[in-house]
Amino acid sequence: MERLAEYGFLTMAEIHFIFGNKTWAYGVMNELRSQGIVADFDTHMSPRKGHYLTHKGYRVLGKFHRLKVGLRFNLDRYSTFIFRHRLACAKAGITLAKHPNVREFMPESRLWKRRKKATDKLCDGEFLYKVPDQEKAERVGLEVELTLKNQSKLDESMEQLGRRKDLDQVWWLCGDSTTLKAVRREANRRDYWLSPQRHFFILLEDFLAAKGGKADLTDSEGRAFSIDADAPTLLPRQPEPEPEAPPTPVAFYPVREPQPQATPEPEPASIPVPEPTPMMRDIKRLRSMALRVLAWAWNWLRESWSLYECQDGRRILSFYRWPHVCAAGALALALVAYWYGPALLKIAGHSVNPPAPPPSWRKRHLYDYGITRNEWTLYPLALSSSNGRYRLNLQLANGPYRNRKLCSLSVKDLDGHTLASKVWKATIFGPGYRLASDAAFEFRGPRSMDRFFVDLSACNGEWGAESFLVQFR
């Protein structure tokens, strides 16, 4: 009943390993089944019939304080995926529990409560291996590998086993020679990293055929070690003897007269190391405290998630400190914003390109204040410049002609390129000097420019265009 509770379910092939007699095993199972302690189910595999404890069976074990596992077998969650592995672990565990040198064998179901961290590797079984006439008992982890894992899972298993510093040995029971060679090759490749942990390998078929008592295990280099209770060769690791110092060679030299020894010069006084100042001590203390806080925070965050390996082969990744992590992150952001927020805003404000200052206009001096062409007079009223830009205000006056109509004004450089133009329809009545309204231009030109032309054009071909040269400095 204890073995059924530990492994969840068994078939008669494993129950024979418990009693060692088939007739007695069938008789016990029939009696337990008649009392409602054991029930059967269809495994959909070979053997077809499996046996498990009922609720009454678990209650009976608990009443006699023999129930050592917290999980109970649930028929609704049975999967054929774990069938072969579960029964192979049961056969190996039942065989090892009977070995004279094996003590305190525990299957995987009893190891869940004993692990210190949620990320610790759980073997298929663990036990103490104590050889007679040896004081030390080494803890051994049992790994049953029926099929070859892919490279990533094999690497993960080796790394997790290497972190188990409480394991002295790992026994690999492999389903075939291909799996054994692959696992042994990986262990040999990591021998330095796994040391002082030792790994041994054997085929599951050979181990069960020898009934575990006289099986021969091989290490990563292929050397065989026997676990025979009468003459075991697999012994605990012995401390390495200290290397003996090589003998000092005796040299023969000719006898010489003793020379007078010179008086040794006094050694210079050692320079006293200055004691750290109080500020330096405070800095070292703060640095040490900060490193301890960071190490604690990292360990706390790393232990916030865990990968659970269920008995049915499933893996569940859980993270159970999301509220704490979010609260810590929000607090850290609030402190950073409180301490460095104004400075960051100031830096961000300076990083933005400030608006360009308004241009400062400079008044330019004009040489002529009245330019006459064919009874037209141009009065440049004002001219100013700023960084290659020009502003011009002008006024026109007519001579003796009546009703002179203008259509456009334009400003051109000395090469005839138009710098600015304006559609300016105006009528100047005569006779006499009649002034038109002021016209304003704003245009671009080179800074070295000291003259330009102002052109007039009439409407409907009344008269030709007129051009006025404006000079300034």
C-alpha positions as CSV (number, residue, x, y, z in Angstrom):
1,M,0.0,0.0,0.0
2,E,2.9,2.4,0.7
3,R,4.4,1.7,-2.7
4,L,1.1,2.3,-4.4
5,A,0.8,5.6,-2.6
6,E,4.3,6.7,-3.5
7,Y,4.1,5.8,-7.2
8,G,0.4,6.5,-7.8
9,F,-0.3,3.1,-9.5
10,L,1.5,-0.2,-10.2
11,T,0.9,-3.3,-12.2
12,M,1.5,-6.9,-11.1
13,A,4.9,-6.9,-12.7
14,E,6.1,-4.3,-10.1
15,I,4.1,-5.8,-7.2
16,H,6.0,-9.1,-7.8
17,F,9.2,-7.1,-7.1
18,I,7.8,-6.2,-3.7
19,F,6.8,-9.7,-2.5
20,G,9.2,-11.8,-4.5
21,N,6.5,-14.4,-4.9
22,K,3.8,-14.3,-7.5
23,T,1.3,-16.5,-5.7
24,W,1.6,-14.4,-2.5
25,A,1.3,-11.2,-4.4
26,Y,-1.9,-12.2,-6.1
27,G,-3.3,-13.3,-2.8
28,V,-2.6,-10.0,-1.1
29,M,-4.0,-8.0,-4.0
30,N,-7.2,-10.0,-4.0
31,E,-7.7,-9.5,-0.3
32,L,-7.1,-5.7,-0.6
33,R,-9.4,-5.5,-3.6
34,S,-12.2,-7.3,-1.6
35,Q,-11.9,-4.8,1.2
36,G,-12.2,-1.8,-1.1
37,I,-8.7,-0.6,-0.5
38,V,-7.3,-1.2,-4.0
39,A,-9.1,-0.7,-7.3
40,D,-8.2,-1.6,-10.9
41,F,-8.2,0.5,-14.1
42,D,-7.4,0.0,-17.8
43,T,-3.9,1.4,-18.6
44,H,-4.4,1.2,-22.4
45,M,-0.8,-0.1,-22.5
46,S,0.9,-3.4,-21.7
47,P,0.1,-4.7,-19.0
48,R,-3.5,-3.6,-19.5
49,K,-4.5,-3.7,-15.8
50,G,-3.2,-1.2,-13.3
51,H,-3.9,-1.0,-9.5
52,Y,-4.2,2.1,-7.3
53,L,-5.3,3.0,-3.8
54,T,-8.9,4.1,-3.2
55,H,-9.9,6.8,-0.8
56,K,-10.4,4.1,1.8
57,G,-6.8,2.9,1.2
58,Y,-5.4,6.4,1.7
59,R,-7.4,6.7,4.9
60,V,-6.1,3.4,6.2
61,L,-2.5,4.4,5.6
62,G,-3.1,7.7,7.3
63,K,-4.7,6.0,10.3
64,F,-1.5,3.9,10.8
65,H,0.8,6.9,10.1
66,R,2.2,5.3,7.0
67,L,1.1,7.8,4.5
68,K,4.2,9.7,3.5
69,V,3.1,11.6,0.4
70,G,0.6,14.5,-0.1
71,L,-0.4,13.8,-3.7
72,R,-3.0,11.2,-4.5
73,F,-3.5,9.4,-7.8
74,N,-6.4,10.8,-9.8
75,L,-7.7,8.5,-12.5
76,D,-9.1,11.4,-14.5
77,R,-5.5,12.8,-15.0
78,Y,-3.9,9.5,-16.0
79,S,-1.8,9.7,-19.1
80,T,-0.1,7.0,-21.1
81,F,2.8,9.4,-21.7
82,I,4.1,8.7,-18.2
83,F,3.2,5.0,-18.0
84,R,6.6,3.4,-19.0
85,H,8.7,5.9,-17.0
86,R,6.6,5.6,-13.9
87,L,6.8,1.8,-13.8
88,A,10.5,1.8,-14.6
89,C,11.2,4.1,-11.7
90,A,9.0,1.9,-9.5
91,K,11.0,-1.2,-10.4
92,A,14.3,0.5,-9.9
93,G,13.2,2.0,-6.6
94,I,11.8,-1.2,-5.2
95,T,15.0,-3.0,-6.1
96,L,17.3,-0.4,-4.6
97,A,15.2,-0.3,-1.4
98,K,16.1,-3.9,-0.8
99,H,19.9,-3.4,-1.3
100,P,21.9,-3.9,1.9
101,N,24.1,-0.8,1.2
102,V,21.1,1.5,0.4
103,R,19.4,3.5,3.2
104,E,16.5,5.9,3.3
105,F,15.4,5.5,-0.3
106,M,12.8,8.1,-1.3
107,P,11.0,8.3,-4.7
108,E,10.3,11.6,-6.5
109,S,6.9,11.9,-4.8
110,R,8.5,12.2,-1.4
111,L,11.2,14.6,-2.5
112,W,8.8,17.5,-3.3
113,K,8.5,18.6,0.3
114,R,12.3,18.2,1.0
115,R,13.6,20.5,-1.6
116,K,15.0,23.9,-0.3
117,K,14.1,26.0,-3.4
118,A,11.5,25.8,-6.0
119,T,14.1,25.7,-8.7
120,D,16.0,22.7,-7.3
121,K,16.4,19.6,-9.5
122,L,14.2,16.6,-8.4
123,C,15.7,13.2,-9.3
124,D,13.6,10.1,-9.8
125,G,14.8,9.0,-6.5
126,E,17.4,9.7,-3.8
127,F,19.1,7.5,-1.2
128,L,22.2,7.1,1.0
129,Y,24.8,4.7,-0.2
130,K,26.8,3.3,2.8
131,V,29.6,0.8,2.1
132,P,30.6,-1.4,5.1
133,D,33.9,-0.4,6.8
134,Q,33.5,3.1,5.4
135,E,32.6,5.9,7.7
136,K,31.1,8.2,5.1
137,A,27.6,7.6,3.5
138,E,27.2,9.4,0.2
139,R,23.9,10.8,-1.1
140,V,23.0,9.4,-4.6
141,G,20.5,10.7,-7.1
142,L,18.7,8.2,-9.3
143,E,17.9,9.2,-12.9
144,V,15.9,6.8,-15.2
145,E,16.3,7.7,-18.9
146,L,14.3,5.4,-21.2
147,T,14.6,7.5,-24.3
148,L,17.2,10.0,-25.5
149,K,16.3,13.7,-24.8
150,N,17.0,16.5,-27.1
151,Q,20.2,18.5,-26.6
152,S,18.5,21.4,-24.8
153,K,16.8,19.2,-22.2
154,L,19.9,17.2,-21.7
155,D,21.9,20.4,-21.1
156,E,19.3,21.6,-18.7
157,S,19.3,18.4,-16.7
158,M,23.1,18.4,-16.4
159,E,23.2,22.0,-15.3
160,Q,20.5,21.5,-12.7
161,L,22.3,18.4,-11.3
162,G,25.6,20.3,-11.2
163,R,23.9,22.9,-8.9
164,R,22.9,20.1,-6.4
165,K,25.9,20.4,-4.1
166,D,24.3,17.9,-1.7
167,L,24.5,15.1,-4.2
168,D,27.7,13.1,-4.2
169,Q,26.8,10.6,-6.9
170,V,24.2,10.3,-9.7
171,W,23.2,6.8,-11.0
172,W,21.8,6.8,-14.6
173,L,19.6,3.9,-15.6
174,C,19.2,4.1,-19.4
175,G,16.7,2.3,-21.6
176,D,19.1,1.5,-24.4
177,S,22.8,1.7,-25.4
178,T,22.3,4.9,-27.5
179,T,20.8,6.8,-24.6
180,L,23.6,5.6,-22.3
181,K,26.3,6.7,-24.7
182,A,24.8,10.1,-25.2
183,V,24.3,10.7,-21.4
184,R,27.8,9.5,-20.6
185,R,29.3,11.7,-23.3
186,E,27.6,14.8,-21.9
187,A,28.7,13.9,-18.4
188,N,32.3,13.4,-19.6
189,R,32.2,16.8,-21.4
190,R,31.2,18.5,-18.1
191,D,33.3,16.4,-15.8
192,Y,35.3,19.4,-14.5
193,W,32.2,21.5,-13.9
194,L,30.3,18.6,-12.2
195,S,33.2,17.7,-9.9
196,P,33.3,16.5,-7.2
197,Q,29.9,15.0,-8.1
198,R,30.4,11.6,-9.8
199,H,28.1,10.0,-12.4
200,F,27.7,6.3,-13.1
201,F,25.8,4.5,-15.9
202,I,24.1,1.2,-16.5
203,L,21.4,-0.2,-18.7
204,L,18.0,-0.6,-16.9
205,E,17.7,-4.1,-18.2
206,D,21.1,-5.2,-16.8
207,F,20.3,-3.5,-13.5
208,L,17.0,-5.3,-13.1
209,A,18.5,-8.6,-14.3
210,A,21.1,-8.4,-11.5
211,K,18.3,-7.4,-9.1
212,G,20.5,-4.4,-8.2
213,G,22.6,-6.5,-5.8
214,K,25.5,-7.4,-8.1
215,A,25.2,-4.8,-10.8
216,D,28.3,-3.2,-12.4
217,L,28.1,0.6,-13.0
218,T,30.5,2.4,-15.3
219,D,31.8,6.0,-14.9
220,S,32.1,8.6,-17.6
221,E,35.4,7.1,-18.8
222,G,34.1,3.5,-19.0
223,R,35.6,2.0,-15.9
224,A,33.4,-0.5,-14.1
225,F,32.5,-0.4,-10.5
226,S,30.5,-3.1,-8.6
227,I,27.9,-2.4,-6.0
228,D,27.9,-6.0,-4.8
229,A,27.2,-6.0,-1.0
230,D,29.9,-8.6,-0.4
231,A,32.7,-7.0,-2.4
232,P,31.8,-3.5,-3.5
233,T,34.3,-1.6,-5.6
234,L,32.2,1.6,-5.8
235,L,33.5,3.3,-2.7
236,P,33.0,6.9,-1.4
237,R,35.5,9.4,-2.7
238,Q,38.7,9.2,-0.8
239,P,40.7,12.3,0.1
240,E,43.6,12.8,-2.2
241,P,47.0,12.3,-0.4
242,E,49.2,15.3,-0.2
243,P,52.1,15.2,-2.6
244,E,55.4,14.3,-1.0
245,A,58.1,16.9,-1.2
246,P,61.0,15.8,-3.4
247,P,64.2,15.1,-1.5
248,T,66.7,17.9,-1.4
249,P,69.7,17.0,-3.7
250,V,72.9,16.9,-1.8
251,A,75.7,18.8,-3.6
252,F,79.3,18.3,-3.0
253,Y,81.5,21.4,-3.1
254,P,85.1,21.9,-2.4
255,V,85.9,23.1,1.1
256,R,86.6,26.8,1.2
257,E,87.9,29.0,3.9
258,P,85.1,30.9,5.7
259,Q,84.9,34.4,4.5
260,P,84.3,37.2,6.9
261,Q,80.7,38.2,6.7
262,A,79.8,41.8,5.9
263,T,77.8,43.7,8.3
264,P,74.2,43.7,7.0
265,E,72.9,47.1,6.2
266,P,69.8,48.0,8.2
267,E,66.6,47.6,6.4
268,P,64.8,50.8,5.5
269,A,61.9,51.6,7.8
270,S,58.6,50.6,6.3
271,I,56.4,53.4,5.3
272,P,53.3,53.4,7.5
273,V,50.1,52.8,5.6
274,P,47.8,55.8,6.2
275,E,44.7,54.9,7.9
276,P,41.5,55.5,6.0
277,T,39.7,58.7,6.7
278,P,36.2,58.7,8.1
279,M,34.9,59.7,4.6
280,M,36.6,56.8,3.0
281,R,35.2,54.4,5.6
282,D,31.7,55.7,5.1
283,I,32.1,55.3,1.3
284,K,33.3,51.7,1.7
285,R,30.4,51.0,4.1
286,L,27.9,52.4,1.7
287,R,29.4,50.5,-1.2
288,S,29.2,47.2,0.7
289,M,25.6,47.9,1.8
290,A,24.6,48.7,-1.8
291,L,26.2,45.5,-3.1
292,R,24.4,43.4,-0.4
293,V,21.1,45.1,-1.3
294,L,21.6,44.4,-5.0
295,A,22.5,40.8,-4.3
296,W,19.5,40.3,-2.1
297,A,17.2,41.9,-4.7
298,W,18.5,39.8,-7.5
299,N,18.1,36.6,-5.5
300,W,14.6,37.6,-4.5
301,L,13.7,38.3,-8.1
302,R,15.3,35.0,-9.3
303,E,13.4,33.0,-6.8
304,S,10.1,34.6,-7.8
305,W,9.6,32.2,-10.6
306,S,9.8,28.4,-10.5
307,L,9.5,25.5,-12.9
308,Y,7.4,22.6,-11.5
309,E,7.9,19.1,-12.9
310,C,4.7,17.2,-12.3
311,Q,4.5,13.5,-11.9
312,D,2.7,13.1,-15.2
313,G,5.6,14.7,-17.1
314,R,4.2,18.2,-17.5
315,R,6.1,21.3,-16.6
316,I,4.4,24.4,-15.1
317,L,6.1,27.8,-15.0
318,S,4.8,30.0,-12.3
319,F,5.6,33.6,-11.2
320,Y,4.0,34.5,-7.9
321,R,5.4,37.9,-7.0
322,W,4.0,40.1,-9.7
323,P,2.3,42.5,-7.3
324,H,5.5,42.9,-5.3
325,V,7.6,43.5,-8.4
326,C,5.1,46.1,-9.8
327,A,5.0,47.9,-6.5
328,A,8.8,48.0,-6.2
329,G,9.1,49.3,-9.8
330,A,6.5,52.0,-9.2
331,L,8.3,53.1,-6.0
332,A,11.7,53.2,-7.8
333,L,10.2,55.3,-10.6
334,A,8.6,57.7,-8.1
335,L,11.9,58.2,-6.3
336,V,13.8,58.7,-9.5
337,A,11.2,61.2,-10.7
338,Y,11.3,63.0,-7.3
339,W,15.1,63.3,-7.2
340,Y,16.0,63.7,-10.8
341,G,12.8,64.9,-12.4
342,P,13.5,68.7,-12.3
343,A,17.0,68.2,-13.7
344,L,15.8,65.9,-16.5
345,L,13.1,68.5,-17.4
346,K,15.6,71.2,-17.5
347,I,18.0,69.2,-19.7
348,A,15.1,68.3,-22.0
349,G,14.1,72.0,-22.2
350,H,17.6,72.9,-23.2
351,S,17.8,70.2,-25.8
352,V,14.9,71.7,-27.7
353,N,16.1,74.3,-30.2
354,P,15.2,77.7,-28.8
355,P,13.2,80.0,-31.1
356,A,15.4,82.1,-33.4
357,P,15.7,85.7,-32.1
358,P,13.9,88.3,-34.3
359,P,16.2,89.8,-36.9
360,S,17.7,93.2,-36.1
361,W,17.2,95.5,-39.0
362,R,19.9,98.1,-40.0
363,K,18.9,101.3,-41.7
364,R,20.8,101.9,-45.0
365,H,21.8,105.2,-46.4
366,L,20.4,106.1,-49.8
367,Y,22.3,108.3,-52.2
368,D,19.3,109.6,-54.2
369,Y,16.0,110.8,-52.8
370,G,14.4,111.5,-56.2
371,I,15.1,109.7,-59.4
372,T,13.4,111.0,-62.6
373,R,12.9,109.1,-65.8
374,N,10.5,110.3,-68.6
375,E,8.4,112.5,-66.4
376,W,8.3,109.8,-63.7
377,T,9.9,110.4,-60.4
378,L,10.8,107.6,-57.9
379,Y,11.2,108.5,-54.2
380,P,13.0,105.8,-52.2
381,L,11.7,106.6,-48.8
382,A,13.5,104.0,-46.6
383,L,15.8,101.0,-47.0
384,S,16.9,98.6,-44.2
385,S,18.7,95.2,-44.2
386,S,19.2,92.2,-41.9
387,N,21.2,89.1,-42.7
388,G,20.7,89.1,-46.5
389,R,17.1,90.4,-46.3
390,Y,16.0,93.9,-47.5
391,R,13.0,96.1,-47.0
392,L,12.2,99.0,-49.3
393,N,9.5,101.7,-49.1
394,L,9.0,103.9,-52.1
395,Q,6.7,106.4,-53.7
396,L,6.0,107.5,-57.3
397,A,5.1,110.8,-58.8
398,N,3.8,111.7,-62.3
399,G,4.7,114.6,-64.5
400,P,2.4,116.6,-66.8
401,Y,0.6,113.5,-68.1
402,R,-2.9,112.7,-67.1
403,N,-4.3,109.4,-65.9
404,R,-1.0,107.4,-66.0
405,K,-1.9,103.8,-65.0
406,L,0.6,101.4,-63.4
407,C,0.2,97.6,-63.4
408,S,3.3,96.2,-61.6
409,L,6.5,97.1,-59.8
410,S,9.6,94.8,-59.6
411,V,13.1,94.9,-58.0
412,K,16.0,93.4,-60.0
413,D,19.7,93.0,-59.4
414,L,22.4,94.2,-61.8
415,D,22.2,90.9,-63.7
416,G,18.5,91.3,-64.4
417,H,17.3,88.7,-61.9
418,T,14.0,89.5,-60.3
419,L,14.3,89.9,-56.5
420,A,10.8,90.9,-55.8
421,S,7.7,91.9,-57.8
422,K,4.3,93.3,-56.9
423,V,1.1,93.7,-58.9
424,W,0.3,97.3,-58.2
425,K,-2.6,98.8,-60.1
426,A,-2.8,102.5,-59.5
427,T,-3.8,105.6,-61.4
428,I,-1.9,108.8,-61.0
429,F,-3.9,111.8,-62.1
430,G,-2.3,115.0,-63.6
431,P,-1.3,117.5,-64.6
432,G,1.3,118.4,-62.0
433,Y,2.9,116.1,-59.5
434,R,0.4,113.7,-58.1
435,L,1.8,111.1,-55.7
436,A,0.7,107.5,-55.7
437,S,0.3,105.6,-52.5
438,D,3.4,104.1,-50.9
439,A,4.7,100.7,-52.0
440,A,6.6,98.3,-49.8
441,F,8.9,95.5,-50.8
442,E,10.8,92.8,-48.9
443,F,13.3,90.7,-50.8
444,R,16.5,88.7,-50.4
445,G,19.9,89.6,-51.9
446,P,23.6,89.3,-51.2
447,R,25.1,91.2,-48.3
448,S,27.6,92.8,-50.7
449,M,24.9,94.4,-52.8
450,D,25.0,98.2,-52.9
451,R,22.5,98.9,-55.8
452,F,19.5,97.5,-57.5
453,F,16.9,98.5,-60.1
454,V,13.2,99.3,-59.6
455,D,11.2,98.6,-62.8
456,L,7.7,100.0,-63.6
457,S,5.3,98.7,-66.3
458,A,2.1,100.2,-67.6
459,C,-1.2,98.7,-68.4
460,N,-2.7,98.0,-71.9
461,G,0.6,99.1,-73.5
462,E,0.1,102.8,-72.8
463,W,3.9,103.3,-72.5
464,G,7.0,101.2,-72.1
465,A,8.7,100.1,-69.0
466,E,10.8,102.5,-66.9
467,S,13.8,101.4,-64.8
468,F,15.3,103.4,-61.8
469,L,18.7,102.7,-60.3
470,V,18.7,102.8,-56.5
471,Q,22.2,103.1,-54.8
472,F,22.9,102.8,-51.1
473,R,25.6,102.1,-48.6
